[in-house]
């Protein structure tokens, strides 16, 4: 069952059986986050399984393993498109259990993290990782989502 939605700030799709309530909540949160970071831009979000995200990780990063989220910033000439996010629903389910989060909260934190990458944030060291985690939590809080631990 393909689920799709497109708005001014978000183009989202999934071929997975994401529960409808979770899908609806996730899309609303992702759209609000994208609008906050990129008021005049649009972001594409694809929700996939571990095998598909592993393929993307191998193809674009030369890393042969699944990951939770991948960010692909758009070329500035593609404005208003700001980039693409690939989210592994399998990772969301695993990490939500490990981190004690509802699925939508875990996914929201990962999407916030990915959006921050699209906005140019990186985390090559502990200090920048801590700042990115703080920004991720702040974006979640602004969307009404409370997360302490997320990812990995």
N, C-alpha and C positions, 0 to 999 in steps of 0.2 A: 504494500500500500504506500504510494508516494504521497508525502505531505509537502505542500509548498505554500509559500506566502511571499508577497512582495509589497513593499511600501517605499516611501521616499528614502528611508535610511537603512532598510534591511531587505535583502533577498535571501530567503531561507528555504531549504529543501532537505528532505530525508526520505530514503527508501526503506528505512527501518520501521519497525512497529513500536514507535515511541508512544506511550500512552497519551491519548488525546488531551487530557487535562494537563499533563506535564508539558506537552508540545505547546499548548496555548500559553501557559505561564512562561515558558522559556522564550517563546517568540516575543511576548510583550516586554520581558526584561531585556532581552538582547536588543530589541529595537530602541528602548529607552536609553540603554548604554551607548549604542551607536550614535544616536541623536545627540547625546550629551558631549561626546568626544568629537563628532564630525557633523555639526548641525546642517551643513549643506552637502554632505557626502553620503555615499551608500557603501555598505559592506555586504559581501556575500557570505553566508554561513551554510555549510553542508555538514549534516550529521550523518556519520557513517560507522561502520564496525571496525574492529581492530585490524582485520586483514586489509581493508581499503586504506586505512591511515598508515599502516605499515608500508604498503606499496608507495604511497606518497612520500613518506619519510625516506625510503630508500632512493626513490627517483630524484628528489629535490635536495636532500641533505646527506645522502650517501650513508644513512644510518639504517641498518637492517633490523628494526624492531618497531613495534607499535608504540605510540605515544598518546598523550591525552588530547592535545590540541596543537595544531600547526597554524602559523600565520604567514600569509603571503602578501606583503605590501604591494600595492599597485604602483605602476610607474606614474609619476606626477602628470604626465600627458594624458592619462586615462581619467582625469578628474571629470565628474565627481566621484568615480569609483575609487575607494580608498584601499581596498584589498579584500582578500578572501581568508576565511577561517574554516578549518576542517576540524571537527570535534568528534572524538570517538565515544559513542554511547556506551560501548563495552567498558571503557576506562571510567566513564562517569559512574556507572553502576558499581564497579569494584571500589573505586576511590571514595564514593559516598559512604559505603559500608565501613571502610577503614577509618574514615575521618569523622564519622558520626553525623553526616549531613544528609538532609533529604536530597533526592536526586536533582531536583531543580536548583537547589542551592549550590551543589557541587558543580553542576553544569554552568551556572551563572558565574561562579568564580573563575572557571576556566575560560569562559567567553570574555570576561573582563580582562583577564591576563592576556588573552590573544589580541583584544582590541588595543591594549596598551602597547603591544609590539607593533601593531599597525600604525600607532601614533608616534613611533620612534623610540620607545623605551626599550632598554636592554638590561640584562643582569649578569654581567661578566664576573662580578665579585660579590662577596657577602653583603657589603653595604648597599649596592644597587639592587640586590635580590630583596633585601629587607624593605627598601623603598618601594619596589614594585609590588611586594606583598601588601604593604600599607595602602598603596593606591588601589590595588585590587579589592581589598576589604572596604575601602571608602566608596568605590563604585557600587559594590554590592549593597552597602548600607543605604546609599542614595536610592537604590531600587527596592529597598525594603527587605533585603536578604542579609541575614547575619551568618557569617562564617568565621571560624577561628582558623581551623586547619583546612587545607584544600590541596588538591593535586597529589602527585606521587603516592 
